[in-house]
Amino acid sequence: MFFEMPHFARELKHSIEKFNKIIHNNISSKKSEKYNQVKQMIEKSLREKEPFNIRTPQEARLGIAVLSLEPGMIGRVVQSNRLLDFLETALGASNRLAKSLLELYYHRYSVFENNISNKMYMTELLKKLIREYHGRNPMVIKAKQISSILDGKLNELLALYKDSDINEIKQDLYLNEEDEFYERLRLTKLLEGVRKLELGENNPSLFEQIYENRGISATETRNIGEESVSILLDKCKSANATISTEWIDFILKAVGDPRSPQTTYAWNRIGDELKNWMIG
């Protein structure tokens, strides 16, 4: 049997909840204020070429968050050749930054993927911090267990999950859809899907996803659409097989007719050998 809460008790409970909400809002406001202060400090340091003024663990974590969350901020730091300077300054304030730096690595993966020196420094730093990590954060623990994450070997990482859905992989690695690491992993999985197709096999869902992402870079020289077409044509040429109607439709939709002058650039990136073989 349940008894109704007395009026004074309900009022007391309501007052406590209201007080807790006020306290929470005040704390959030102070955190937001501190975040903005750190952001302004970083901007000033870049603008006036001053040392980064990071002295406390909180400032170190917030500084890394600024680089991760503010559009273009990490790009400005990299262009100023001050990323290593920033990270060393943050580490001087705190050596417990494994989670914050891993989030930065995931969220701004392209910065490290496209710069060998930054990638090497960041990954070696993260490996060291994660080896020494004894906390309970599941995202950090997962990165500690799977070496291919920090090695950037995405094909090996996907191989561990076999035929798992990309959303299942995202959840298991504690990634967010906004993370550039997740986006690169998703696109790598799409290309893996193309490589696994049997000769002439039709997969409308896969082809549609490739088409929707066709302009995104896949390698240093090709985008997703061009790389997919190259994979399909190489399968056919190697087997000396006729290209299926479904594959032809996809190829023409993804990169255009190889005989058209309007598609010359795309087909040059695919290569004359495959282009001429398709034309016949």
LUMZASE-580717 format. One line per field, with one value per residue (C-alpha): residue number from 1; x, y negated, z. Coordinates in steps of 0.25 Angstrom, whole numbers, padded with zeros to 4 digits. Example, Ala and Ser with C-alpha at 12.3 -4.5 7.8 and 13.67 -1.06 7.14 Angstrom:
BEGIN
seq	[1 2]
xx	[0049 0055]
yy	[0018 0004]
zz	[0031 0029]
This chain:
BEGIN
seq	[1 2 3 4 5 6 7 8 9 10 11 12 13 14 15 16 17 18 19 20 21 22 23 24 25 26 27 28 29 30 31 32 33 34 35 36 37 38 39 40 41 42 43 44 45 46 47 48 49 50 51 52 53 54 55 56 57 58 59 60 61 62 63 64 65 66 67 68 69 70 71 72 73 74 75 76 77 78 79 80 81 82 83 84 85 86 87 88 89 90 91 92 93 94 95 96 97 98 99 100 101 102 103 104 105 106 107 108 109 110 111 112 113 114 115 116 117 118 119 120 121 122 123 124 125 126 127 128 129 130 131 132 133 134 135 136 137 138 139 140 141 142 143 144 145 146 147 148 149 150 151 152 153 154 155 156 157 158 159 160 161 162 163 164 165 166 167 168 169 170 171 172 173 174 175 176 177 178 179 180 181 182 183 184 185 186 187 188 189 190 191 192 193 194 195 196 197 198 199 200 201 202 203 204 205 206 207 208 209 210 211 212 213 214 215 216 217 218 219 220 221 222 223 224 225 226 227 228 229 230 231 232 233 234 235 236 237 238 239 240 241 242 243 244 245 246 247 248 249 250 251 252 253 254 255 256 257 258 259 260 261 262 263 264 265 266 267 268 269 270 271 272 273 274 275 276 277 278 279 280]
xx	[0000 0005 0003 0003 0014 0010 0009 0021 0030 0026 0029 0043 0046 0042 0051 0063 0061 0060 0073 0080 0076 0081 0095 0096 0093 0103 0114 0111 0111 0125 0130 0125 0132 0145 0144 0142 0154 0163 0158 0161 0175 0178 0173 0182 0194 0193 0190 0201 0211 0211 0213 0200 0196 0192 0195 0184 0179 0165 0171 0179 0166 0158 0169 0168 0153 0155 0164 0154 0141 0143 0143 0156 0163 0172 0175 0180 0189 0195 0197 0205 0213 0209 0202 0214 0216 0201 0201 0214 0209 0196 0204 0212 0200 0194 0199 0185 0180 0178 0163 0163 0174 0167 0155 0163 0169 0155 0148 0159 0165 0168 0178 0187 0183 0189 0201 0212 0219 0207 0201 0214 0215 0200 0199 0212 0208 0194 0200 0209 0197 0188 0199 0200 0184 0178 0164 0151 0147 0142 0146 0161 0161 0156 0167 0177 0172 0172 0185 0180 0172 0184 0193 0182 0180 0166 0165 0171 0161 0149 0154 0153 0138 0136 0122 0117 0109 0116 0107 0110 0125 0122 0116 0126 0138 0130 0130 0121 0116 0122 0136 0145 0151 0137 0134 0147 0144 0130 0136 0147 0136 0128 0141 0143 0129 0132 0145 0136 0126 0126 0128 0116 0109 0098 0097 0088 0089 0104 0105 0095 0104 0116 0109 0105 0119 0126 0133 0140 0155 0158 0173 0184 0179 0165 0151 0142 0134 0147 0153 0141 0140 0155 0152 0141 0148 0160 0152 0146 0159 0166 0156 0154 0140 0129 0124 0110 0099 0097 0112 0112 0100 0108 0121 0114 0106 0118 0129 0122 0125 0140 0138 0132 0142 0135 0139 0154 0159 0152 0157 0171 0171 0165 0176 0177 0179 0165 0159 0163 0159 0145 0144 0149]
yy	[0000 -0014 -0026 -0040 -0049 -0060 -0074 -0079 -0067 -0070 -0085 -0081 -0072 -0083 -0093 -0083 -0080 -0095 -0098 -0087 -0092 -0106 -0100 -0092 -0104 -0112 -0102 -0100 -0115 -0116 -0104 -0112 -0124 -0117 -0111 -0124 -0130 -0118 -0120 -0135 -0131 -0122 -0132 -0143 -0134 -0131 -0145 -0151 -0139 -0138 -0125 -0117 -0121 -0107 -0105 -0096 -0082 -0089 -0099 -0087 -0079 -0092 -0096 -0082 -0083 -0097 -0091 -0079 -0087 -0101 -0101 -0104 -0105 -0093 -0097 -0111 -0104 -0095 -0106 -0113 -0101 -0101 -0088 -0082 -0094 -0094 -0079 -0080 -0092 -0084 -0072 -0081 -0085 -0071 -0057 -0051 -0055 -0042 -0043 -0058 -0055 -0043 -0051 -0061 -0050 -0044 -0058 -0064 -0051 -0058 -0067 -0056 -0047 -0057 -0062 -0051 -0058 -0063 -0049 -0042 -0051 -0050 -0035 -0032 -0042 -0035 -0021 -0026 -0032 -0020 -0010 -0018 -0019 -0012 -0019 -0013 -0021 -0011 -0019 -0019 -0005 -0001 -0009 -0002 0012 0009 0005 0002 -0010 -0019 -0012 -0017 -0004 -0005 0008 0016 0010 0013 0027 0029 0026 0035 0033 0024 0012 -0002 -0007 0005 0002 -0012 -0008 0002 -0009 -0020 -0029 -0040 -0042 -0056 -0050 -0050 -0037 -0031 -0037 -0032 -0018 -0018 -0022 -0011 -0001 -0005 -0003 0011 0014 0011 0020 0031 0031 0044 0042 0035 0035 0024 0017 0005 0000 0000 -0007 -0018 -0020 -0021 -0031 -0040 -0040 -0040 -0053 -0051 -0047 -0033 -0033 -0044 -0043 -0038 -0041 -0030 -0029 -0028 -0018 -0009 -0010 -0006 0006 0011 0009 0016 0028 0029 0027 0037 0048 0043 0042 0034 0023 0025 0016 0012 0009 0000 -0008 -0010 -0014 -0024 -0030 -0031 -0037 -0038 -0033 -0031 -0036 -0049 -0061 -0066 -0054 -0054 -0058 -0047 -0037 -0042 -0039 -0025 -0022 -0021 -0006 -0003 -0015 -0009 0005 0001 -0007 0005]
zz	[0000 -0004 0005 -0001 0003 0013 0008 0016 0011 -0004 -0002 0004 -0007 -0017 -0010 -0010 -0025 -0028 -0020 -0027 -0040 -0036 -0032 -0044 -0053 -0046 -0047 -0062 -0064 -0057 -0065 -0078 -0073 -0071 -0084 -0091 -0083 -0088 -0102 -0102 -0096 -0108 -0118 -0111 -0111 -0126 -0130 -0121 -0122 -0107 -0099 -0096 -0081 -0076 -0062 -0056 -0060 -0062 -0072 -0079 -0081 -0085 -0095 -0102 -0102 -0109 -0120 -0121 -0121 -0127 -0143 -0149 -0136 -0137 -0151 -0147 -0136 -0147 -0157 -0146 -0144 -0129 -0127 -0121 -0112 -0108 -0104 -0096 -0089 -0086 -0081 -0072 -0065 -0064 -0068 -0067 -0080 -0087 -0088 -0093 -0103 -0108 -0111 -0118 -0127 -0130 -0133 -0141 -0147 -0161 -0155 -0150 -0162 -0172 -0164 -0162 -0151 -0143 -0145 -0140 -0128 -0124 -0125 -0118 -0107 -0106 -0105 -0094 -0086 -0089 -0084 -0071 -0070 -0058 -0059 -0062 -0075 -0085 -0097 -0092 -0088 -0102 -0108 -0099 -0103 -0118 -0124 -0138 -0133 -0130 -0141 -0151 -0157 -0160 -0169 -0157 -0148 -0156 -0158 -0143 -0144 -0156 -0162 -0150 -0154 -0154 -0143 -0134 -0136 -0133 -0120 -0116 -0118 -0111 -0123 -0127 -0141 -0141 -0139 -0152 -0147 -0148 -0162 -0167 -0161 -0168 -0181 -0180 -0177 -0190 -0198 -0191 -0196 -0210 -0209 -0204 -0215 -0224 -0239 -0244 -0230 -0229 -0216 -0218 -0203 -0204 -0217 -0213 -0200 -0209 -0218 -0207 -0202 -0215 -0214 -0201 -0201 -0201 -0204 -0207 -0222 -0222 -0216 -0211 -0225 -0233 -0223 -0224 -0239 -0239 -0230 -0239 -0252 -0247 -0242 -0256 -0264 -0255 -0258 -0273 -0270 -0276 -0267 -0262 -0265 -0251 -0249 -0262 -0257 -0244 -0251 -0260 -0249 -0240 -0249 -0263 -0277 -0279 -0294 -0289 -0288 -0276 -0268 -0272 -0259 -0251 -0261 -0261 -0246 -0248 -0259 -0274 -0273 -0267 -0275 -0288 -0284 -0281 -0294 -0301]
